[in-house]
Amino acid sequence: SPLWTERSLRRHLEVATAPFRPTKDASKSLGGTLNTAFLTIATEAVSRYHVELGAPVDVLRTSMAISTRTDDSGANAFSLVRMLVPTAKMPIDERFRAIQAATDDAVEQSRSASLDALAAFASTLPTSIVTRLARQQAHTVDFATSNVKGSPVAMYLAGAQLMSNYAVGPLSGVAFNLTLLSYDGHLDMGLNTDSAAVTEPALLSRFIADAVDDLVRYAD
């Protein structure tokens, strides 16, 4: 990103939300998954943000946790993959389908990668080298996303109902992390930004809300 070149230790948090059922229905109508809808919302907001600030860009790199769980794996399994997403101006349904194709490709690549061999190799390296390599890889990513499954029913704390549940994902060198947590019929999103990179976090948050409104119009 031409806008997100600086990094700092300063953080800013914004929140957004999306309705669970309409977003899932829109995903199904467009031939994809809820995870794709979430990434499409984030990418659409990123595209509008760059256009608004006079720095349009065609593609950016994101990281996302992709589930690699199978019937044989038993426990929850996932792989953190990097992928290019289209950030040029386009209809949101076209962006959705392009991201679905990119996600399918990323899932296939993560399944074919020898992650066990890589982990075994990494375990032989000093911690300082592994940490340095991880930080270098993080700096090649513009923004991060994560989709976490939460409670489908209302939760209570000391007798008071929890109305929303916003997760805050780590930055680890990226400009922002948008983490989604499903909860009681809606999708709560925590937008954790690096203040040196994302200088207009409220604007980015507003574009996320606008992208949600545009996507749910495709719900059946």
C-alpha positions as CSV (number, residue, x, y, z in Angstrom):
1,S,0.0,0.0,0.0
2,P,1.3,3.5,-0.8
3,L,-0.5,4.8,2.2
4,W,0.6,2.2,4.8
5,T,4.3,2.5,4.8
6,E,4.9,3.6,8.4
7,R,4.7,1.5,11.5
8,S,4.6,2.5,15.2
9,L,3.6,1.3,18.7
10,R,0.5,3.5,18.8
11,R,-2.8,1.8,18.4
12,H,-6.4,2.8,17.7
13,L,-9.5,0.6,18.0
14,E,-12.8,1.0,16.0
15,V,-15.7,-1.4,15.9
16,A,-18.3,-2.5,13.3
17,T,-21.0,-5.1,13.1
18,A,-22.9,-7.1,10.5
19,P,-26.1,-9.1,10.7
20,F,-25.3,-12.8,10.7
21,R,-28.2,-14.3,8.7
22,P,-28.4,-11.7,5.9
23,T,-24.6,-11.8,5.5
24,K,-24.6,-15.6,5.3
25,D,-27.5,-15.6,2.8
26,A,-25.7,-13.1,0.6
27,S,-22.6,-15.4,0.7
28,K,-24.7,-18.4,-0.4
29,S,-26.4,-16.3,-3.1
30,L,-23.0,-15.3,-4.5
31,G,-21.7,-18.8,-4.4
32,G,-19.2,-18.5,-1.6
33,T,-18.8,-18.7,2.2
34,L,-19.3,-16.4,5.2
35,N,-15.5,-16.2,5.4
36,T,-15.4,-14.9,1.8
37,A,-18.1,-12.3,2.7
38,F,-16.0,-11.1,5.6
39,L,-12.8,-10.8,3.5
40,T,-14.8,-9.1,0.8
41,I,-16.2,-6.5,3.3
42,A,-12.7,-5.8,4.5
43,T,-11.3,-5.5,1.0
44,E,-14.1,-3.3,-0.3
45,A,-13.5,-0.9,2.6
46,V,-9.7,-0.9,1.9
47,S,-10.4,-0.1,-1.7
48,R,-12.7,2.8,-0.9
49,Y,-10.2,4.1,1.7
50,H,-7.4,4.3,-0.8
51,V,-9.6,5.9,-3.4
52,E,-10.9,8.5,-0.9
53,L,-7.4,9.4,0.1
54,G,-6.2,9.7,-3.5
55,A,-4.1,6.6,-3.7
56,P,-6.0,3.9,-5.5
57,V,-4.3,0.5,-5.8
58,D,-5.1,-2.6,-7.8
59,V,-4.1,-5.3,-5.4
60,L,-2.9,-5.7,-1.8
61,R,-1.7,-8.6,0.3
62,T,-3.6,-9.9,3.2
63,S,-3.2,-12.7,5.7
64,M,-6.0,-14.9,6.8
65,A,-6.4,-18.0,9.0
66,I,-7.7,-20.8,6.7
67,S,-9.2,-23.9,8.2
68,T,-7.4,-27.1,7.1
69,R,-9.5,-29.4,9.3
70,T,-10.5,-32.8,7.8
71,D,-12.5,-35.8,9.1
72,D,-9.1,-37.4,9.9
73,S,-7.5,-34.5,11.6
74,G,-9.9,-34.5,14.6
75,A,-8.9,-31.4,16.4
76,N,-9.3,-27.9,15.0
77,A,-6.5,-27.2,12.4
78,F,-5.7,-24.1,10.5
79,S,-3.0,-22.5,8.4
80,L,-2.1,-18.8,8.2
81,V,-1.9,-18.0,4.5
82,R,-1.0,-14.8,2.6
83,M,-3.0,-13.9,-0.5
84,L,-3.4,-11.1,-3.0
85,V,-6.9,-9.5,-3.0
86,P,-8.3,-7.2,-5.7
87,T,-8.6,-3.6,-4.4
88,A,-9.3,-1.8,-7.7
89,K,-12.8,-0.2,-8.0
90,M,-15.3,-2.9,-9.1
91,P,-18.9,-4.1,-8.2
92,I,-18.9,-5.8,-4.8
93,D,-20.3,-9.1,-6.2
94,E,-17.4,-9.2,-8.7
95,R,-15.0,-8.6,-5.9
96,F,-16.6,-11.4,-3.9
97,R,-16.2,-13.9,-6.6
98,A,-12.6,-12.9,-7.2
99,I,-11.8,-13.3,-3.5
100,Q,-13.6,-16.7,-3.4
101,A,-11.3,-17.9,-6.2
102,A,-8.2,-16.6,-4.5
103,T,-9.3,-18.2,-1.2
104,D,-9.9,-21.6,-2.9
105,D,-6.4,-21.4,-4.4
106,A,-4.9,-20.5,-1.0
107,V,-6.7,-23.4,0.7
108,E,-5.4,-25.8,-1.9
109,Q,-1.9,-24.5,-1.6
110,S,-1.9,-24.8,2.2
111,R,-3.1,-28.4,2.0
112,S,-0.4,-29.3,-0.4
113,A,2.4,-27.6,1.6
114,S,4.5,-29.7,3.9
115,L,3.7,-27.8,7.1
116,D,5.0,-30.6,9.3
117,A,8.4,-30.6,7.6
118,L,8.5,-26.8,7.8
119,A,7.7,-26.9,11.5
120,A,10.4,-29.5,12.1
121,F,13.0,-27.3,10.3
122,A,11.9,-24.2,12.3
123,S,12.3,-26.1,15.6
124,T,16.0,-26.5,14.9
125,L,16.6,-22.8,14.5
126,P,17.4,-20.3,17.4
127,T,14.3,-18.4,18.6
128,S,15.9,-15.1,17.7
129,I,16.1,-16.2,14.0
130,V,12.6,-17.6,13.9
131,T,11.3,-14.3,15.4
132,R,13.2,-12.2,12.9
133,L,11.9,-14.2,10.0
134,A,8.4,-14.0,11.2
135,R,8.6,-10.2,11.5
136,Q,10.1,-9.9,8.1
137,Q,7.2,-11.9,6.6
138,A,4.7,-9.8,8.5
139,H,6.0,-6.6,6.9
140,T,5.1,-8.1,3.4
141,V,1.4,-8.1,4.4
142,D,-0.8,-5.0,4.2
143,F,-3.6,-6.1,6.5
144,A,-4.7,-9.1,8.5
145,T,-8.1,-10.7,9.0
146,S,-9.4,-13.4,11.2
147,N,-12.8,-15.0,11.6
148,V,-13.6,-16.6,15.0
149,K,-16.7,-18.5,15.9
150,G,-18.4,-17.3,19.0
151,S,-21.5,-18.1,21.0
152,P,-24.8,-18.4,19.0
153,V,-26.8,-17.5,22.1
154,A,-26.7,-14.6,24.5
155,M,-24.2,-14.7,27.3
156,Y,-24.4,-13.0,30.7
157,L,-21.9,-11.6,33.2
158,A,-23.0,-11.1,36.8
159,G,-26.6,-11.2,35.6
160,A,-26.1,-8.5,32.8
161,Q,-26.5,-9.6,29.2
162,L,-23.5,-9.2,27.0
163,M,-24.8,-7.1,24.0
164,S,-21.7,-7.3,21.8
165,N,-18.4,-9.1,21.8
166,Y,-15.5,-7.4,19.9
167,A,-12.2,-9.2,19.4
168,V,-8.9,-7.4,19.1
169,G,-6.4,-9.2,16.9
170,P,-2.6,-8.5,17.1
171,L,-1.0,-6.4,14.4
172,S,2.5,-8.0,14.2
173,G,3.7,-5.6,11.7
174,V,0.6,-5.1,9.5
175,A,-1.3,-1.8,9.1
176,F,-4.5,-3.2,10.7
177,N,-6.1,-6.4,11.9
178,L,-9.9,-6.8,11.4
179,T,-11.1,-9.7,13.6
180,L,-14.7,-11.0,13.3
181,L,-16.4,-12.8,16.2
182,S,-19.9,-14.2,15.6
183,Y,-22.2,-13.7,18.5
184,D,-26.0,-14.1,19.1
185,G,-27.2,-13.4,15.6
186,H,-24.6,-10.8,14.5
187,L,-21.0,-10.5,13.5
188,D,-18.9,-8.2,15.7
189,M,-15.7,-6.8,14.2
190,G,-12.8,-5.3,16.1
191,L,-10.6,-3.0,13.9
192,N,-7.2,-2.7,15.5
193,T,-5.0,-0.2,13.6
194,D,-1.5,1.1,13.7
195,S,-1.9,4.8,14.0
196,A,1.2,5.6,11.9
197,A,-0.2,3.6,9.0
198,V,-4.0,4.1,9.1
199,T,-4.2,7.8,9.8
200,E,-8.0,7.9,9.3
201,P,-9.3,4.9,11.2
202,A,-12.9,6.3,11.6
203,L,-13.1,6.6,7.8
204,L,-12.0,3.0,7.3
205,S,-14.6,1.9,9.9
206,R,-17.3,3.8,8.0
207,F,-16.3,2.1,4.8
208,I,-16.6,-1.3,6.5
209,A,-20.2,-0.4,7.5
210,D,-20.9,0.8,4.0
211,A,-19.5,-2.5,2.5
212,V,-21.7,-4.5,4.8
213,D,-24.8,-2.6,3.6
214,D,-23.9,-3.2,0.0
215,L,-23.1,-6.9,0.4
216,V,-26.3,-7.9,2.3
217,R,-28.4,-6.5,-0.6
218,Y,-27.5,-9.9,-2.3
219,A,-29.3,-11.9,0.5
220,D,-32.2,-14.0,-0.8
